[in-house]
């Protein structure tokens, strides 16, 4: 299924020929991350498997999931900004079924170091874990 937000991201990245320019763009995106509450910048919210420190929090409002995050690494923060942009405001069920095809289409996965690539997968997994927790809560 086509996804408007993912298509917008693919379009934005298609402007750049060079991966250095794409990295610059990612760094710029890092400023758009919905800030995690200071009291959630703790080990409980840290994502395991990331080289840098990444904190992700989520809340369920009106049946939709909203994320907040932070990272001490600027490119990682740009990546989480992209994930949040795509995943924010969706139902838990949508998040669990969602195909994040933009990651491969913009060439992100093959242009990340193996550790960052693992971190990307860890971030997605964590965001889906929140969705799973919210969906099981809704169904009980």
BELCOR-V224477 format. One record per residue. N is the residue number from 1. SS is DSSP state (hx for helix, st for strand, lp for the rest). NEAR is the number of other ideal C-beta (glycine too) atoms within 10 Angstrom. Layout:
N SS NEAR
N SS NEAR
//
This chain:
1 lp 7
2 lp 6
3 lp 17
4 hx 8
5 hx 15
6 hx 21
7 hx 13
8 hx 13
9 hx 20
10 hx 15
11 hx 10
12 hx 15
13 hx 19
14 hx 11
15 lp 9
16 lp 14
17 lp 8
18 lp 8
19 hx 14
20 hx 9
21 hx 12
22 hx 20
23 hx 15
24 hx 14
25 hx 16
26 hx 21
27 hx 14
28 hx 12
29 hx 21
30 hx 19
31 hx 10
32 hx 12
33 lp 21
34 lp 15
35 st 11
36 lp 20
37 lp 11
38 hx 8
39 hx 8
40 hx 16
41 lp 17
42 lp 10
43 hx 8
44 hx 8
45 hx 20
46 st 16
47 lp 22
48 lp 10
49 lp 15
50 lp 25
51 lp 14
52 lp 15
53 lp 15
54 st 25
55 st 22
56 st 24
57 st 20
58 st 23
59 st 11
60 st 17
61 st 8
62 lp 7
63 lp 11
64 st 15
65 st 22
66 st 17
67 st 24
68 st 19
69 st 27
70 st 22
71 st 25
72 lp 12
73 lp 17
74 hx 16
75 hx 18
76 hx 25
77 hx 21
78 hx 22
79 hx 26
80 hx 30
81 hx 21
82 hx 26
83 hx 21
84 hx 22
85 hx 19
86 hx 22
87 hx 22
88 lp 17
89 lp 15
90 st 19
91 lp 17
92 hx 23
93 hx 14
94 hx 15
95 hx 24
96 hx 14
97 hx 12
98 lp 18
99 lp 9
100 lp 19
101 lp 15
102 hx 21
103 hx 22
104 hx 11
105 hx 15
106 lp 21
107 lp 12
108 lp 21
109 hx 13
110 hx 9
111 hx 12
112 lp 17
113 lp 10
114 hx 8
115 hx 12
116 hx 19
117 hx 15
118 hx 14
119 hx 24
120 hx 22
121 hx 14
122 hx 17
123 hx 23
124 hx 18
125 hx 12
126 hx 24
127 hx 25
128 hx 17
129 hx 14
130 hx 20
131 hx 24
132 hx 13
133 hx 14
134 hx 21
135 hx 18
136 hx 10
137 hx 10
138 hx 12
139 lp 8
140 lp 5
//
